[in-house]
Amino acid sequence: MKKNVLLVGAGGVAHVALHKCAQNNDILGDLCIASRTQNKCDKIIESVKKKNRIKDKTKKIYSRQINALDVDAVVKLIKETNSQILINLAQSYVNMSLLEACIQSGIAYIDSAIHEDPSKVCEDPPWYANYEWKRKGRCRDKGITAILGAGFDPGVVNAYCALALKRYFDKIDTIDIMDVNAGSHGKYFSTNFDPEINFREFKKVWTWIDRKWVMEKVHSIRMVYDFPVVGEQQVYLNGHDELHSLSKNIDADSIRFWMGFSEHYINVFSVLTNLGLTSEKPIKTAEGVEVVPLKVLKAILPDPSSLASNYKGKTCIGNFIKGLKDGKRREIFIYNICDHADCYKEVEAQAICYTAGVPPAAAAMLVAKGDWDAKTMVNVEELDPEPFIGLLNVMGLPTEVKENPPPLLPSERVR
């Protein structure tokens, strides 16, 4: 068994992950949470202790300060904490330095989002080939387990694809991954995750259609779908991390990702973009001060984790999959429903952070027990989905499967 976990990051997702690791620290051992700002880590630890759901109170839960871009410093921290698993929940700019530290230290690595170069946005696909997969040989040669994209999307939706092949289909034709938040936070405008990372996604739409990469304009193709529990919601074709591994690992003709946005969100985002406020390129003010508009916008908008206590409603994330089973056509929707209020009651977080933070904790448990200790680099769909989905069922993210779901309606081009 691998013991002791180092969590890097102190945002809303890390908040949930530490809660869930503490609830299962009889398996995971001592827990250290580290970030640039140690007092943020300490506040998360306070929340964990307040909820009093720590499984093994003899295990340590503590914080450290770390510059995640400093590989030597991370290696030193890994040794000092005697950690055997690192969960990376920091900004995606640090993925490669943390992965490198794990390779050098010989410990397991888990992340929940793809690596990004701060100076580049929406690089040519497949994105994993630009950074992560270049290190796959080193992980294999050293027997290092590196699990990429183990959040919800990417992560659980990848496992849904693997489960679909294992249980429900002989051949998959199309996969439509859909993510909607049918909730309200009471603010004029906010993003679900870090605004900087969110808006960097909205530069280009790379999607997998008829076994090739196709680029579309952002928010230009829309569809309405009748989701379980949350009802009809409009979703827009989007680019997303999971397409870039699923297109390689799952034999399907088309794989698309759809994100739900209200008209209000689209209108505000369009104004911000037209004004240049979502740009990642530095500019100089009249006073000669260099600023990055996107970072200024991030400072102005609400911190998504601050919305938790006021969030009402539910999220629905799932895969609409079409294909063949025993020579007959089959369609299923495999999905999860998550309630904002329930999440806040349990871990003082909203459902968007909850859905992203529970899966990496579950993945760490599977690595610790050996079920997912792959000893090489893998994306989630390359692993057995059943123990993962089984754990999530008892950790607060139950999976439902709907046979013959409401049909996908034709999409429309709106921009």
N, C-alpha and C positions, 0 to 999 in steps of 0.2 A: 504493500500500500504506500502511495505517496502521501506525505503529510505536510502541513503548514503551507498556507497560501499568502502570497503577496498580491494585494490589489493595488493597482496604480490608477489614480484618478479620484476626484472628489465631487463629481457632479451628481445629477439626479439618478443616473443609471448605477453609478458606484454605490450610492446611498442604498438602493434596493439590493444590490448584490451582496453588500456586507451584511445587511439584515438576514438575507437568505443563507449566507455562509455561516453566520452565527447560529441560526436555527439548526444547522447540520454540522456543527464543529466537532461532534463526536467522530465524524468521518474525516473532516478536513483539517483538524488540529488547530494550531495557533494561527491567528489572523492578524496580518499587518496591513494597514491601509496607508498609502503614501501619495503625496502630491507636492506641487510647488508650494502650496499654501497649507501648512500643517493644521492650522486652526479649523479649516474646512473639514479635514479628516476627523478632528476631535468632535466637531458638532455631529457628524454622522455616528460616531461611537456613542455619544450621549443619547441619540435617538434609539440606537440599538439597546442600550442598557435600560432606557426608560420603558421600552416595550416588554422587557423581561422575558424574552423567549429564547434566551441563549441555552442551547441544548446541554453543553458540558461546561459548567462554570469553573472548572479547573484549568481550562485552556485560556491562553492570553489573547486579548483583543487590544491592539495598540496602534499608534500612528508614528510616521516618520516623514521628514521633509526630503524631497528628491527632485532633481532636475532630470526628467525622463529622457532628455536628449544626450545626457552624459553616460555613455555606455559603461565606463569604468566605475562610476558612482553607483549605477544600478547593480553591476556585478558584485560590488562590495556590500550593498544592502542585501542582496540575495544571500550572501554568505553569512552576514551578521544575523539575519532573521531565520537562517536554516530553512528557507522556503524551498519547496520542491515543485510548486505550481505558481505561475504568475498569471493573473487575470488582468489584461490591459483594457481599462475603461477610460483612458485619458483621450485627449484629442488625437485624431488619426494621424497627425503629423509625426507622432513619436513611435509609430508602430515598428519601424525598422530598427530603431535603436533598442527598443525593448526586446524585440525578437533576437537581435544580435547578442544582447546580454544573456538571454536564456540559452542560446546555442553555446556561448562561451562557458556558461555555468553548468550546463548539462541538465537543465530543468525544463518542465513542460510549460508551454506558452498557449494562452487562449486569448483571442480578441473578439470584438463584436462588430467591427467595421473595417473597411478596406483602407490601406495606407494612402495618404495624400501628400503630394509635394505642395507646400504653401504657395509656390510660384506658378502652379499649373492647376487648371480645373478641367474636369471631364476629359481626361486623356483618351487616346485611341484605345479601343477594346482589343482583347479582354484585359480589364484593369489589373487583375491579379498577376498577369504575365509581366507587367511593368516593374513590379517590386517583389511581392511575396514569393511567387513560384520560382524566381531566380535562386532562392535559398533552399528550395526543396531538397536538392541533392545533399547539401550539408546536413540538413535535419535527418535525412535517411541514413547517411554515413555515420552520424554520431548517435543514432537512435533517439533523437529528440522528438517528442510529441509536440506538434504545433497545430492547433485547431483554429482555423480561420473563420471569422464571421459567425460566432456562436451566440448571437443575440436572438431577436425574433425574426426580423427581416433586415439583413440576412440571418439565418440560423434555423429557427423552427420551421420556417416556410421551406427551407432546403430539406429538412427532415421529412416534411409532408410529401415532398416529391419522391424521396427514397421510399417512404411508406407506401405511396401510391403504386410504385413499381413492384414492391414486395408483396402487397396484398390485393390490390384492386385492378391492376392492368397487366396485360401482356405487352401492349404497345401503347405509348402515349403519343397523341397527336399534338395537343396544345395545352399550355399551362398559362393561366392568367392569375397572377398574384395580386390580391387587392387588399388595401389597408385603409380603413376609415376610422376617424375619431368622431363619433356622434355625441360629442360632449361640449360643454360650455364652461369657460373659465372666468367670465365676467370682465375681461379686459378688452380694450378696443382692438388690439392686435397683438398676437404673440405666435412664436413658432413652437413646435412640439419638443424639439431638441435644441441644442446649441445653435443660435441663429446663423453664426458664421458657417458652420458645417452644412446646415440646411440649405442656405441660399447658394452655396457653392455647387450643390447638386442641380440647381435650376439654371444651368447655362446651356446644356445640350441634352437631348434625350437619345441615348443609345438603346435600341431595343433589338431583340432577336426574332426575326420574321423570315419564315421559309428558309431556315438554316443559314442565314447570313445577317450581318449587322446592318441595321438601318438607322439613320439619324433623322430625327424629327425636331421641330421647334418645341420649346418648352410650353406646356399648357395649351397645345394646339389641337389635341384630340381628346374628346370627352365621351364618357359613356355613363348611363344611369344603370344601377343594379339594385335589385331588391334583396338586401342582406337579411340573414336571420337576425331576429331580435331588434336590430336598429332600423330596419325598413329600407325604403328607397334612398339611395345616396348617389351623388354625382362623383365620379372618379376621373382623373386625368392620367393619360399615358405619361409615364415617367421613366427615367433611367434609374437603375439601382444596382447595388453591389452584387446581389445574388445572381443576376442574369449572367454575370461574367464568369462564374464557375459552373452554373447549371447548364449553360450552353455547351460546355465541354463534357460534363459528367452525366447528363441526362439526355437520352436519345429522344428528342422531341422536335417537331417541325418548327414550332414557334413558342417562345416564352416571353411573356410581357409582364410589366409591373404597372399597377394603377394605384394612384394615391388620391384620397378624398380631400377636396378643398371646397369651401363655400364660395359663393360669388363675392362676398365681402373680402375674403382672403385674397382671391385672385385680383380683385380691383386694387387693394392696397399694395400687394406685391408688384403689380404692373406700374403703379405710380412710383414706388421706391426705385424700381429698376430703370424707369424712364428718366428719373432724376440722377441716376448714376450712383445711388446709395448702396446698391448691392455689389459694387465693383470691388474686386480684391486687389486692384492696382493702386499703388500709392499716389497721392496728389499733394501739392503744397498749397497751404492757405495763403491769404494775402500777407500774413505776418511771417511767412517763410517756414511755418511749421509743417512737417511732413506727416500726413495721416493716411490711413487706409479707410475709405468710406465704409466698407463692410464691418470693420472693427468698431468704428464709431456707432454704426447702427446697432451692433451687438450690445454696446454699452448703454444705448438708449432703451432698447426693448426689454420687457420683463425677463428675468431669469426663469426659464421654464420650470425649474424645480420649485420656484416660489408660488406657483399657481396651485399646488397640490390641495391645499385645504378648501379651496373654492370650486374645484372641478366637479362637475356633475355630468352624468351620462355614462356611455359605454363606448368601448372600441370593439371593432371586429376586424380581424386579420385572417385571411385564408386564401386557399388555392382552388380555383375552378379548373378542373382537369378533365379533358376529353380524350378518349382513346378506345381501345378494344380489349375485351376480356372474353376468352373462349369463343372468339370469332364474332362476338356481338358488340354493338356500340354501347359505350358506357360513359356517363357523366357524373362526377361527384364534386361536392364542395367540402373541403376539409378545413376546419377553422377553429378559432378561439374567440370567445366573448370575454371582455374584461371590464369590470365596473370601477370607475374612478373612486367613488366613495368607499368601496370595500378595500381598495388598495391603501387609501389614506388611513383607514381605521387600523389596518394591519401594520403598515411600515412607514406611514407618514409620507407617502409619495403618490403621484397620479398614475393612471393606468399606462400611459405611454412609457414612462420610465420603468414601471413594473414589468411590462411585457419584454422590455429590453434587458432588464437586470436579473430576472429570475433564471433565464436560460444559461448564462455563463456560469452561474453558481451550480446549476445541475450538471453542466459539462465538467466542471471541476470535480464534482463528486464521482462522475463516471471515470474520469482519469485516475482519481485517487484509488478507486476500487479495482481498476484494471480493465473495465469494460471498454473504455475508449482510449486506453493508453497505446496509441497507434505506433509510436516510435518512428514517426515520419510526419511530414506536413500533409494535412488533409483539409478539405472543405467538408462541411457538416454532412452533405449528401453522400459522401464516401464512407460514412460510418453506419453501423446498424441503428436505424431510427427508433426501434421499439423500446430499448431501455431509456432513451432520452425522453420520448413522449410519455412513457410510463411514469418517469420521475416527475415530469411537469404536471401530470394529472393530479399528483398528490401535493405539489408545491404551490398550487394556486393558478395554474394555467391549463385547465382541462381542454382536451381536444374533442371536437364533435365532427361527425361525418354525415353529410346529407346526400343521399342517393337521389338522382334526378332532381337537382335543385332548380329554382327558377332560371330560365335561359338567359344567356348573355344577350343583351340588346345590341343592335348595330351601333357602332361608335359614330361620332360626327366630328368633322373638322371645324373648329370654332375660331381659329386664328391663323 
